[in-house]
Amino acid sequence: QVQLVESGGGLVQAGGSLNLSCAASGYIFSIATMNWYRQALGKQRELVAQITNIGTTNYADSVKGRFTISRDNVKKTVYLQMNSLKPEDTAVYYCNLLTYTSTSHWGQGTQVTVSS
């Protein structure tokens, strides 16, 4: 059974930084595509950043140049380094694991709040 456990969320002032982590178990992590999504209050969940099994990364336009996704296949962990945070980055951030058969698994989410 795939399990994803996020950590690193919290309250930060605008312009600050946070580093989210997501530890995975129950799947061959090295072949999975890992994603970070977020969902703000009253809005749809959106893809923030993606890293494929070969390390290719993609970002939402709203976070390009500020967020960096990375992975450690030994630790089976994916990270999201978030810099220059803005109030509009406030959301629940979810880790997502996409298997090679396109089955999706989700973490429980971690709250990120950016104060102005």
URGI-V120881 format. One record per backbone hydrogen bond with DSSP energy under -0.5 kcal/mol. NH is the residue of the N-H (numbers start at 1). CO is the residue of the C=O. E is the energy in kcal/mol with one decimal. If there is no record, write none. Layout:
nh = {NH,NH}
co = {CO,CO}
e = {E,E}
This chain:
nh = {3,5,6,7,10,12,14,15,16,18,20,21,22,23,24,25,29,31,32,33,34,35,36,37,38,39,43,46,48,49,50,51,52,55,58,60,63,64,66,67,68,70,72,76,77,78,79,80,81,82,82,83,83,84,85,89,90,91,92,93,93,94,96,97,98,98,99,99,102,105,107,108,110,112,113,115,115}
co = {25,23,4,21,111,113,115,85,13,82,80,7,78,5,76,3,27,28,29,98,51,96,49,94,46,92,40,38,36,36,58,34,56,52,50,48,60,60,63,63,81,79,77,72,72,22,70,20,68,18,80,66,81,15,16,86,87,112,39,91,110,37,35,105,33,96,97,103,99,97,95,4,93,91,10,12,113}
e = {-2.3,-2.2,-0.5,-2.1,-1.0,-2.5,-2.5,-3.2,-2.3,-2.1,-2.6,-2.7,-1.8,-2.4,-3.0,-1.8,-1.7,-1.9,-1.7,-2.2,-2.6,-2.9,-2.7,-2.9,-2.3,-2.2,-2.4,-3.0,-3.0,-1.7,-2.4,-2.7,-2.5,-1.6,-1.9,-2.5,-1.8,-1.0,-2.4,-2.2,-2.4,-1.6,-2.8,-1.0,-1.9,-2.1,-3.0,-2.2,-3.0,-3.4,-0.6,-2.1,-0.6,-0.6,-2.3,-2.3,-1.8,-2.0,-2.2,-0.6,-3.1,-2.6,-2.7,-2.4,-3.0,-0.5,-0.6,-2.7,-2.1,-2.2,-2.2,-0.6,-2.1,-2.7,-2.8,-2.4,-0.6}
